[in-house]
Amino acid sequence: MDEYLEDLVLAYLDQRTAGTTVEPSAWRGEEKLAGLLRRRDVLEASVASGEVERAAVHGLLARLNRMVGVLRRDEGDYRKAEARKNILRGWNRKNWAGMGLDEQRQLIGAVIDSVVVLPVPEGISDRAPFDPTLLTVSWREKGPTQVVNVAQK
């Protein structure tokens, strides 16, 4: 069943999202981070050249380093959020095998709303081969869906 649903999701993604492009957007803190890094570099260069005593700028360097750390964490969070937002854009089936389980789950969750497994009809053994007609897939995107029936591949 897992393999069937995986093939169904990949076929859906190939049909609906292949060829789309990622919509990059700039992180709002880039200029601020660059400015802080420049200030820190200038201070460290002044200390290295002997113009300023380290003790005189120690507090300032510590605050700059904390602010840089906060901005870098913010940037990392932003990049992760952008990746989640653009998970369906720029879809390429080749990426699937290299994705981690969490990424695959996220991608599946982005396209499938639910899967209902219908009961096995009377007279059919519980040991019968897998029957994909007993699955009802509800896609998140509403509208006509002409997904390839992977059971016939």
N, C-alpha and C positions, 0 to 999 in steps of 0.2 A: 504494500500500500504506500509506503514512504517513497519508494522509487517511482511509482505511478504519479503521485502528487508532485514530486520534484520535477519530473518530465513535463507535467501539465503546467507548472509554474514557469519553467524555462521556456516552453512554447509560447505562453502568454506574454512573457517579457520580450521574447524575440519579435512577436507581432506588434505589441503595443509601444515598446520603448526603444527598440533598436534604432540607432541613427539620431537619437536626441542628443543634445549637447548640454554639458554642465554649465550652469549659470553662476560664474564666480562673482563674489562680491567682496569688496575690501573690508578688512577688519578696521573698526573705528579707532583702535589704539596704536596703529602703526607709527604715526608721526610722533606721538608722545613717547613710545618706547625708543624710537630712534634718537629723539632729543635727550632722553635720560642716559642712553648708552654713550652719546657724544660727551655729555657732561662728566660722566664717570671716567671716560677715557682721558679727558683733559686733566681731571684731578689726579688720576693715577700717573699720567705723564709728568705732571708738575712734581709729584712726590718722587718719582724715579729720577728726575733731573736735579733734585735737591732744591728746587725753588720754594717748596713748601714742606714743612714737617708733617709726617704721617699723623702724629698726635693731633695736629691742628685741624685736619680734615677727616679724622676717623669717624666721627659721628655722622658727618654728611655722607661719606662713602657708605656707611652702614644703612642709612635711610635710602640712598639711591639704589643699593643692592636689593633692599626689601621691595621697593617700588617696582624695580625691574622684574623681580620674581613674581609679584602679583600680576603684572601685565603679561608676563610669559604664560602663566597659568590661565589667565583670561583668554589669551590668544589660542592656547591649546583647546580650551572649552569651545571657543568659537569655531575652530577648524573641525572639531568633532561634530558640532551641531550642523555645520555646512555640509559635511559628508553625509549625515543622516538626511538632511533636506534634499540633497541631490542623489540619493541612493538609486533612484530609478532613472535618472538622466545619464546619458552616455553609457547605457547598458551594453555589455558585451559578454556573450556566453562564455568566452574564454576565462573571464574573471571568476566564474563560479567555483571552479576547482581550487583556486587559491584563497578563497574566502574562509574565514573561521566560522565555526558553528553559530556564534552569536550574530555575525553579519548575515549569514544565510537565513537565520530565523527572522531577523529584522526585514530582510528583503521579502521573504514569504509573507510576513505580517503586513507589509506595505501593499500587497496585491490581493491577498485572500482575507476575507472577513471571517468565514467559518467553513467547516467541512462537517457535513452530517453523514454519519454512517447508518444506513438503513438496515433494519433487521434482515437476517437471512430468511427467505421465503420458506414456508412449510414444504416439507418433502425434499429439501436440499440439505445435504449433510453439512455439519459444521466444518468438516475437513475438505470440503469442495475447494477447488482452486479459487484464487482471488477473482472477484467479479467487480470490475470498476463501475458497473451500472448501479451498484449499491452505495455509491458516494455521490453526494450532492454538494458541489462547491459553490459558495457564495463569494463573488468577487467584490472588492471594495469599490472599484469603478463601475458605476451602473451604466447600462446601455447595451447595445447588441454585442455579444461576444461570440466570435467564431474561432474558438481555440481548436487547434489540431487535436484530434482524438488520438492520444499517444498509445492507447491500447491496441490500435490497429497497425502500429509501426512494425 
